[in-house]
Amino acid sequence: MEKKLQKNKDSLKFWTDDLGEAQIKSENERHVAYYAIIPASVRYSNISSSAKLMYGEITALCNKKGYCWASNQYFAELYNVSNRSITNWISELKQLNAISIADGSNESRKIYIVEQYKK
């Protein structure tokens, strides 16, 4: 059951579902509204700003299952960039040791936040 909490000028609706998860819905899409965390160790690191933003998105997606399941295509569409850009940003985060990836392939992988960055 949707409970409409607020509607802004861009036709975004915010509510809490039956499980207590915040939800956002635009005219065309529905998203769970998890928060993103970008710790100082990532914010002030020597990686691109885009990789830092993507780290925040990964932390938000980790809230549901404990890992991020999104594909490069998902991120590319979200940020309106090429798959190659996403691959580069993920590589930056891996080199920083901010994330680890299990199950290797793009479609079935699991991206985890490295423990030192969870704080």
Secondary structure in CASP SS format (residue, H / E / C, confidence):
PFRMAT SS
TARGET T0000
AUTHOR 0000-0000-0000
METHOD secondary structure of the structure
MODEL  1
M C 1.00
E C 1.00
K C 1.00
K C 1.00
L C 1.00
Q E 1.00
K E 1.00
N C 1.00
K C 1.00
D C 1.00
S C 1.00
L C 1.00
K E 1.00
F E 1.00
W E 1.00
T E 1.00
D C 1.00
D C 1.00
L C 1.00
G C 1.00
E C 1.00
A E 1.00
Q E 1.00
I E 1.00
K E 1.00
S C 1.00
E C 1.00
N C 1.00
E C 1.00
R E 1.00
H E 1.00
V E 1.00
A C 1.00
Y C 1.00
Y C 1.00
A C 1.00
I C 1.00
I C 1.00
P C 1.00
A H 1.00
S H 1.00
V H 1.00
R H 1.00
Y C 1.00
S C 1.00
N C 1.00
I C 1.00
S C 1.00
S H 1.00
S H 1.00
A H 1.00
K H 1.00
L H 1.00
M H 1.00
Y H 1.00
G H 1.00
E H 1.00
I H 1.00
T H 1.00
A H 1.00
L H 1.00
C H 1.00
N H 1.00
K H 1.00
K H 1.00
G C 1.00
Y C 1.00
C E 1.00
W C 1.00
A C 1.00
S C 1.00
N H 1.00
Q H 1.00
Y H 1.00
F H 1.00
A H 1.00
E H 1.00
L H 1.00
Y H 1.00
N C 1.00
V C 1.00
S C 1.00
N H 1.00
R H 1.00
S H 1.00
I H 1.00
T H 1.00
N H 1.00
W H 1.00
I H 1.00
S H 1.00
E H 1.00
L H 1.00
K H 1.00
Q H 1.00
L C 1.00
N C 1.00
A C 1.00
I E 1.00
S E 1.00
I E 1.00
A E 1.00
D C 1.00
G C 1.00
S C 1.00
N C 1.00
E C 1.00
S C 1.00
R C 1.00
K E 1.00
I E 1.00
Y E 1.00
I E 1.00
V C 1.00
E H 1.00
Q H 1.00
Y H 1.00
K C 1.00
K C 1.00
END
